[in-house]
């Protein structure tokens, strides 16, 4: 996984079951409340963007070609 978190100017590459995160080029750490909120916000935004991408591509697939 690679999730860019703009407020942190960091990329999350792994998350474990206990909520610790590993940022690109860093070791595992427990994010602060602010960091957790920033990561959650970035993840939700990315999920929305990916859902839109899927919708667009599926719509194009279903429409007749000209």
C-alpha positions as CSV (number, residue, x, y, z in Angstrom):
1,X,0.0,0.0,0.0
2,X,1.1,3.6,-0.6
3,X,-1.1,6.3,0.7
4,X,0.1,9.9,0.5
5,X,-0.9,12.0,3.5
6,X,-0.6,15.6,2.5
7,X,-0.7,17.3,6.0
8,X,2.1,15.0,7.1
9,X,3.9,15.1,3.7
10,X,4.5,11.4,4.2
11,X,3.5,8.1,2.5
12,X,2.0,5.3,4.6
13,X,3.3,2.0,3.4
14,X,2.0,-0.4,6.0
15,X,-0.4,-0.6,8.9
16,X,-0.6,-3.4,11.5
17,X,-3.5,-4.7,13.6
18,X,-2.6,-2.6,16.6
19,X,-2.8,0.6,14.5
20,X,0.9,1.3,14.2
21,X,2.0,2.6,10.8
22,X,5.2,2.5,8.8
23,X,5.9,5.5,6.8
24,X,8.2,5.4,3.7
25,X,11.8,5.3,4.8
26,X,10.9,5.2,8.5
27,X,10.3,2.5,11.1
28,X,7.0,1.5,12.8
29,X,5.4,4.0,15.1
30,X,2.1,4.7,16.8
31,X,0.6,7.8,15.1
32,X,-0.6,10.7,17.2
33,X,-4.3,11.6,17.2
34,X,-3.6,14.3,14.6
35,X,-1.7,11.9,12.4
36,X,-4.4,9.3,12.7
37,X,-7.0,11.8,11.7
38,X,-4.9,12.9,8.7
39,X,-4.4,9.3,7.6
40,X,-8.1,8.5,7.9
41,X,-9.0,11.6,5.9
42,X,-6.5,10.8,3.2
43,X,-7.7,7.2,3.0
44,X,-11.3,8.2,2.7
45,X,-10.5,10.7,0.0
46,X,-8.5,8.1,-1.9
47,X,-11.4,5.6,-1.6
48,X,-13.8,8.1,-3.0
49,X,-11.5,8.9,-5.9
50,X,-11.0,5.2,-6.6
51,X,-14.8,4.6,-6.5
52,X,-15.3,7.4,-9.0
53,X,-12.6,5.8,-11.3
54,X,-14.3,2.4,-11.2
55,X,-17.7,4.0,-11.9
56,X,-16.3,5.9,-14.9
57,X,-14.5,2.8,-16.3
58,X,-17.5,0.6,-15.8
59,X,-19.8,3.1,-17.4
60,X,-17.5,3.3,-20.5
61,X,-17.5,-0.4,-20.7
62,X,-21.3,-0.7,-20.7
63,X,-21.9,2.1,-23.2
64,X,-21.8,1.2,-26.9
65,X,-18.7,2.0,-28.8
66,X,-19.0,4.5,-31.6
